[in-house]
Amino acid sequence: MSKLNEALLEIEKFWPEPDPKLVGHEWYEGVYQEFTMQGKHDNSEALKRIQAEFHDPFPSELQDYIVQVCDQKGVALDTVGNPLSLLPLHELKFIQDGYNYNSVLKEDIDGWPAHYFMIANEGGDPYFIDLKSGTTQVEMRIHGSGGWDYGDTVADNIPQFLLCACYQHAMLNHPDFEIIDDERGFNLVDSVAKWYFPQMKKYAGQYYSFWFDSFQNA
């Protein structure tokens, strides 16, 4: 079994069980159903179209992500700030409006490397794979900083990225979720923190601080 399918199965384990009361809620239908669809998509033709737009080859794990996981709607995952939006299938492409192309002026934007493959964004901050690396290490950069040098590596691969992003989303939608902002700082309520932080230390590994710098009790 691939690491990607292992990650999707792990997401299914910690995600809430199907509940009729949740049907119709975007966070349930858009994420729970999507991440329990492993192996049920077949975007092989779309993959051919996307690959043809880039000069660099796609790592096999990125190909599997496109073929098996992505759909036409995309998925918005909650964060403490802006939602982390996994791009829908039709937005997985070379031309990215606002990054390497200005659709208003109908002209290219300099600076965005041609070997960056964007898979998500958070309030305009892009998450991408550097195709020249030959890996699916996920990078994030700060949009509007005057270049693409300022940011972080957020995961060693796509499976780790999905695990961290989905677990964060599940935490923010936990029935007991609460943020306590007092003299101790900005803290996640203890009952959820005891469930959340130990698991995320396992999932995030060396990138733990990126995913939890919002909370003083992480």
C-alpha contacts under 8 A as a table, 3 or more apart, distances in Angstrom:
res1	aa1	res2	aa2	distance
1	M	5	N	6.48
1	M	6	E	6.73
2	S	5	N	5.35
2	S	6	E	6.25
3	K	6	E	4.93
3	K	7	A	6.08
3	K	159	P	6.29
4	L	7	A	5.13
4	L	8	L	6.32
4	L	61	E	7.26
4	L	64	D	7.78
4	L	65	Y	7.37
4	L	158	I	7.27
4	L	159	P	4.95
5	N	8	L	5.00
5	N	9	L	6.13
5	N	38	Q	6.55
6	E	9	L	5.17
6	E	10	E	6.18
6	E	159	P	7.99
7	A	10	E	4.99
7	A	11	I	6.19
7	A	159	P	5.38
7	A	160	Q	7.26
7	A	162	L	7.38
7	A	163	L	6.26
8	L	11	I	5.04
8	L	12	E	6.31
8	L	35	F	5.95
8	L	36	T	6.76
8	L	38	Q	6.69
8	L	159	P	7.72
8	L	163	L	7.76
9	L	12	E	5.03
9	L	13	K	6.46
9	L	36	T	7.30
10	E	13	K	5.07
10	E	14	F	6.69
10	E	163	L	7.72
11	I	14	F	5.52
11	I	15	W	5.95
11	I	35	F	7.09
11	I	163	L	6.41
11	I	166	C	7.02
11	I	167	Y	7.38
12	E	15	W	5.20
12	E	32	Y	7.36
12	E	35	F	6.97
12	E	36	T	6.13
13	K	16	P	7.98
14	F	167	Y	7.68
15	W	32	Y	6.81
15	W	170	A	6.58
16	P	19	D	7.92
16	P	32	Y	7.95
18	P	22	L	7.62
19	D	22	L	5.47
19	D	23	V	7.05
20	P	23	V	5.44
22	L	25	H	5.53
22	L	28	Y	6.27
23	V	28	Y	6.86
23	V	29	E	6.62
24	G	28	Y	7.47
24	G	29	E	6.54
25	H	28	Y	5.39
25	H	29	E	6.17
26	E	29	E	5.32
26	E	30	G	5.32
26	E	31	V	7.75
27	W	30	G	5.47
27	W	31	V	5.77
27	W	32	Y	7.51
27	W	76	A	7.77
27	W	77	L	7.49
28	Y	31	V	5.57
28	Y	32	Y	5.24
28	Y	33	Q	7.11
29	E	32	Y	5.82
29	E	33	Q	5.41
29	E	34	E	7.40
30	G	33	Q	6.26
30	G	34	E	6.04
30	G	74	G	7.99
30	G	75	V	5.85
30	G	76	A	7.50
31	V	34	E	5.02
31	V	35	F	5.93
31	V	75	V	6.33
31	V	76	A	7.81
31	V	77	L	7.62
32	Y	35	F	5.48
32	Y	36	T	6.28
33	Q	36	T	5.33
33	Q	37	M	6.48
34	E	37	M	5.38
34	E	69	V	7.48
34	E	75	V	7.95
35	F	38	Q	6.52
35	F	69	V	7.36
37	M	40	K	5.35
37	M	41	H	7.10
37	M	68	Q	7.97
37	M	69	V	7.12
38	Q	41	H	7.14
38	Q	68	Q	5.98
38	Q	69	V	6.20
39	G	42	D	7.63
39	G	68	Q	5.34
39	G	69	V	7.63
40	K	68	Q	6.60
41	H	67	V	6.47
41	H	68	Q	4.81
41	H	69	V	6.47
41	H	70	C	7.73
41	H	71	D	7.76
42	D	67	V	5.29
42	D	68	Q	5.85
43	N	46	A	5.21
43	N	47	L	6.18
43	N	66	I	6.70
43	N	67	V	4.24
43	N	68	Q	6.78
43	N	70	C	7.89
44	S	47	L	5.07
44	S	48	K	6.55
44	S	67	V	5.58
45	E	48	K	5.24
45	E	49	R	6.57
46	A	49	R	5.10
46	A	50	I	6.23
46	A	67	V	7.78
46	A	89	L	7.74
47	L	50	I	5.11
47	L	51	Q	6.00
47	L	63	Q	6.98
47	L	66	I	6.56
47	L	67	V	6.59
48	K	51	Q	5.27
48	K	52	A	6.19
49	R	52	A	5.38
49	R	53	E	6.96
50	I	53	E	5.50
50	I	54	F	7.31
50	I	92	L	6.85
50	I	93	K	5.67
50	I	94	F	7.60
51	Q	54	F	5.56
51	Q	55	H	7.97
51	Q	57	P	7.37
51	Q	58	F	7.14
52	A	55	H	7.51
53	E	93	K	6.96
53	E	94	F	5.85
54	F	57	P	7.54
54	F	94	F	6.60
54	F	114	A	7.63
54	F	115	H	7.34
55	H	115	H	7.65
56	D	115	H	6.64
56	D	131	L	6.09
56	D	132	K	6.72
57	P	131	L	6.92
58	F	62	L	6.26
58	F	63	Q	6.41
58	F	131	L	6.49
58	F	134	G	7.58
59	P	62	L	5.39
59	P	63	Q	6.49
59	P	131	L	7.59
59	P	134	G	5.98
59	P	135	T	6.15
59	P	136	T	6.82
60	S	63	Q	5.00
60	S	64	D	6.23
61	E	64	D	5.04
61	E	65	Y	6.19
61	E	136	T	6.93
61	E	158	I	7.50
62	L	65	Y	4.99
62	L	66	I	6.27
62	L	136	T	6.56
62	L	158	I	7.46
63	Q	66	I	5.23
63	Q	67	V	6.13
64	D	67	V	5.11
64	D	68	Q	5.66
64	D	69	V	7.60
65	Y	68	Q	5.49
65	Y	69	V	5.23
65	Y	70	C	6.65
65	Y	158	I	7.85
66	I	69	V	5.90
66	I	70	C	5.27
66	I	89	L	7.41
67	V	70	C	6.69
70	C	74	G	6.81
70	C	87	L	7.90
70	C	88	P	6.20
70	C	89	L	5.58
71	D	74	G	5.93
71	D	88	P	5.57
71	D	89	L	5.20
72	Q	88	P	4.88
72	Q	89	L	5.01
72	Q	90	H	6.26
73	K	88	P	5.17
73	K	89	L	7.53
74	G	85	S	7.11
74	G	86	L	5.53
74	G	87	L	5.17
74	G	88	P	3.79
74	G	89	L	7.10
75	V	85	S	5.73
75	V	86	L	5.18
75	V	87	L	7.12
75	V	88	P	7.33
76	A	83	P	5.88
76	A	84	L	5.66
76	A	85	S	4.31
76	A	86	L	6.28
77	L	83	P	5.49
77	L	84	L	5.00
77	L	85	S	6.11
77	L	86	L	7.76
77	L	165	A	6.93
77	L	166	C	6.76
77	L	169	H	5.57
78	D	81	G	7.82
78	D	82	N	7.31
78	D	83	P	4.78
78	D	84	L	6.28
78	D	168	Q	7.32
78	D	169	H	4.84
78	D	172	L	6.88
79	T	82	N	6.16
79	T	83	P	5.50
79	T	84	L	6.61
79	T	168	Q	6.73
79	T	169	H	6.32
79	T	172	L	7.31
80	V	172	L	7.86
80	V	214	S	7.61
82	N	122	E	5.82
82	N	123	G	5.34
83	P	122	E	5.80
83	P	123	G	6.95
84	L	120	A	6.87
84	L	121	N	5.86
84	L	122	E	4.50
84	L	123	G	7.50
84	L	165	A	7.81
85	S	120	A	5.37
85	S	121	N	5.45
85	S	122	E	6.17
86	L	119	I	6.11
86	L	120	A	4.35
86	L	121	N	6.86
87	L	91	E	5.89
87	L	92	L	6.55
87	L	119	I	5.60
87	L	120	A	5.13
87	L	121	N	7.58
88	P	91	E	5.50
88	P	92	L	6.80
89	L	92	L	5.43
90	H	93	K	7.36
91	E	96	Q	7.93
92	L	117	F	7.91
92	L	118	M	6.99
92	L	119	I	6.77
93	K	96	Q	7.00
93	K	117	F	7.72
93	K	118	M	7.92
94	F	114	A	7.68
94	F	117	F	7.28
95	I	100	N	6.40
95	I	101	Y	6.41
96	Q	99	Y	5.45
96	Q	100	N	5.66
96	Q	101	Y	6.05
97	D	100	N	6.35
97	D	101	Y	4.85
97	D	102	N	5.72
97	D	103	S	6.20
98	G	101	Y	5.62
98	G	102	N	5.55
98	G	103	S	7.66
98	G	109	I	7.70
99	Y	102	N	7.71
99	Y	109	I	6.65
99	Y	112	W	6.22
100	N	108	D	5.75
100	N	109	I	4.50
100	N	110	D	6.34
100	N	111	G	7.29
100	N	112	W	5.47
101	Y	106	K	7.34
101	Y	107	E	5.91
101	Y	108	D	4.32
101	Y	109	I	4.96
102	N	105	L	5.58
102	N	106	K	5.56
102	N	107	E	5.37
102	N	108	D	6.03
102	N	109	I	6.41
103	S	106	K	4.75
103	S	107	E	6.88
109	I	112	W	7.35
111	G	147	G	6.79
111	G	148	W	7.44
112	W	116	Y	7.55
112	W	148	W	7.14
113	P	116	Y	5.67
115	H	130	D	5.85
115	H	131	L	5.24
115	H	132	K	6.22
116	Y	128	F	6.07
116	Y	129	I	5.76
116	Y	130	D	4.77
116	Y	131	L	6.15
117	F	128	F	5.18
117	F	129	I	5.04
117	F	130	D	6.33
117	F	131	L	6.74
118	M	121	N	7.92
118	M	126	P	6.57
118	M	127	Y	5.79
118	M	128	F	4.09
118	M	129	I	6.44
119	I	126	P	7.80
119	I	127	Y	5.90
119	I	128	F	5.38
119	I	129	I	7.43
120	A	126	P	6.03
120	A	127	Y	4.99
120	A	128	F	6.89
121	N	124	G	5.54
121	N	125	D	5.20
121	N	126	P	4.34
121	N	127	Y	5.51
122	E	125	D	4.99
122	E	126	P	6.59
122	E	127	Y	7.86
124	G	142	I	7.98
124	G	143	H	5.90
125	D	140	M	6.83
125	D	141	R	5.80
125	D	142	I	5.07
125	D	143	H	4.82
126	P	140	M	5.66
126	P	141	R	5.75
126	P	142	I	7.21
126	P	143	H	7.07
127	Y	138	V	6.50
127	Y	139	E	5.49
127	Y	140	M	4.47
127	Y	141	R	6.85
128	F	138	V	5.63
128	F	139	E	5.36
128	F	140	M	6.53
129	I	135	T	7.69
129	I	136	T	5.63
129	I	137	Q	6.07
129	I	138	V	5.30
129	I	139	E	6.39
130	D	133	S	5.61
130	D	134	G	7.61
130	D	135	T	7.58
130	D	136	T	7.41
130	D	137	Q	7.44
130	D	138	V	7.82
130	D	139	E	7.75
131	L	134	G	5.72
131	L	135	T	7.12
131	L	136	T	7.82
133	S	136	T	7.94
135	T	157	N	7.22
136	T	156	D	6.94
136	T	157	N	4.63
136	T	158	I	5.88
137	Q	153	T	7.40
137	Q	154	V	7.91
137	Q	155	A	5.85
137	Q	156	D	4.42
137	Q	157	N	4.37
137	Q	158	I	6.85
138	V	153	T	6.02
138	V	154	V	5.78
138	V	155	A	5.22
138	V	156	D	6.38
138	V	157	N	6.01
138	V	158	I	6.67
138	V	161	F	7.03
139	E	151	G	7.53
139	E	152	D	5.91
139	E	153	T	4.41
139	E	154	V	5.79
139	E	155	A	7.37
140	M	151	G	5.41
140	M	152	D	5.27
140	M	153	T	6.15
140	M	154	V	6.72
141	R	148	W	5.99
141	R	149	D	7.00
141	R	150	Y	5.69
141	R	151	G	4.10
141	R	152	D	6.52
142	I	145	S	6.03
142	I	148	W	6.98
142	I	150	Y	5.90
142	I	151	G	5.62
143	H	146	G	7.84
143	H	147	G	7.87
143	H	148	W	7.53
144	G	147	G	7.33
145	S	148	W	7.37
145	S	150	Y	7.30
147	G	150	Y	7.45
148	W	151	G	7.71
152	D	210	F	7.90
153	T	156	D	7.80
153	T	207	Y	7.64
154	V	161	F	7.08
154	V	207	Y	5.80
154	V	210	F	6.68
154	V	211	W	7.89
155	A	158	I	7.19
155	A	160	Q	5.79
155	A	161	F	5.25
155	A	204	A	7.19
155	A	207	Y	6.50
156	D	160	Q	6.61
156	D	161	F	7.63
157	N	160	Q	5.56
157	N	161	F	6.34
158	I	161	F	4.96
158	I	162	L	6.15
159	P	162	L	5.21
159	P	163	L	6.19
160	Q	163	L	5.10
160	Q	164	C	6.20
160	Q	203	Y	6.60
160	Q	204	A	6.89
161	F	164	C	5.34
161	F	165	A	6.09
162	L	165	A	5.19
162	L	166	C	5.84
163	L	166	C	5.35
163	L	167	Y	5.90
163	L	203	Y	6.67
164	C	167	Y	5.24
164	C	168	Q	6.09
164	C	200	M	6.92
164	C	203	Y	6.31
164	C	204	A	6.18
164	C	211	W	7.51
165	A	168	Q	5.22
165	A	169	H	6.28
166	C	169	H	4.94
166	C	170	A	6.13
167	Y	170	A	4.98
167	Y	171	M	6.17
167	Y	200	M	7.59
168	Q	171	M	5.13
168	Q	172	L	6.38
169	H	172	L	5.24
169	H	173	N	6.43
170	A	173	N	5.15
170	A	174	H	6.07
171	M	174	H	5.03
171	M	177	F	6.90
171	M	192	V	7.37
171	M	196	Y	6.78
172	L	177	F	6.09
173	N	177	F	6.66
174	H	177	F	5.11
174	H	192	V	7.66
176	D	191	S	7.36
176	D	192	V	6.58
177	F	188	L	7.61
177	F	189	V	6.79
177	F	192	V	6.36
178	E	188	L	6.20
178	E	189	V	5.38
179	I	186	F	6.93
179	I	187	N	5.66
179	I	188	L	4.74
179	I	189	V	5.78
180	I	185	G	7.79
180	I	186	F	6.02
180	I	187	N	5.17
180	I	188	L	6.18
180	I	189	V	6.29
181	D	184	R	7.36
181	D	185	G	5.56
181	D	186	F	4.59
181	D	187	N	6.28
182	D	185	G	5.39
182	D	186	F	6.87
184	R	187	N	7.62
184	R	216	Q	7.94
185	G	215	F	7.95
185	G	216	Q	6.20
186	F	214	S	7.10
186	F	215	F	5.42
186	F	216	Q	5.71
186	F	217	N	7.87
187	N	215	F	5.02
187	N	216	Q	5.51
187	N	217	N	5.55
187	N	218	A	7.86
188	L	192	V	6.94
188	L	193	A	5.80
188	L	215	F	6.48
188	L	217	N	6.91
188	L	218	A	7.97
189	V	192	V	5.78
189	V	193	A	6.03
190	D	193	A	4.84
190	D	194	K	6.04
191	S	194	K	5.66
191	S	195	W	6.97
192	V	195	W	5.24
192	V	196	Y	5.92
193	A	196	Y	4.97
193	A	197	F	5.58
193	A	217	N	7.90
193	A	218	A	7.49
194	K	197	F	6.24
194	K	198	P	6.89
195	W	198	P	6.63
195	W	199	Q	7.05
196	Y	199	Q	5.65
196	Y	200	M	6.24
197	F	200	M	5.06
197	F	201	K	6.15
197	F	218	A	6.15
198	P	201	K	5.23
198	P	202	K	6.74
199	Q	202	K	5.20
199	Q	203	Y	6.34
200	M	203	Y	4.79
200	M	204	A	5.60
200	M	205	G	7.82
200	M	208	Y	7.14
201	K	204	A	5.48
201	K	205	G	5.63
201	K	208	Y	6.03
202	K	205	G	5.70
204	A	207	Y	5.23
204	A	208	Y	4.88
204	A	211	W	7.62
205	G	208	Y	5.65
206	Q	209	S	7.66
207	Y	210	F	5.49
207	Y	211	W	6.88
208	Y	211	W	5.46
208	Y	212	F	6.30
209	S	212	F	5.14
209	S	213	D	5.40
210	F	213	D	5.85
211	W	214	S	7.95
212	F	215	F	5.85
212	F	218	A	6.25
213	D	216	Q	7.37
213	D	218	A	7.73
215	F	218	A	5.50
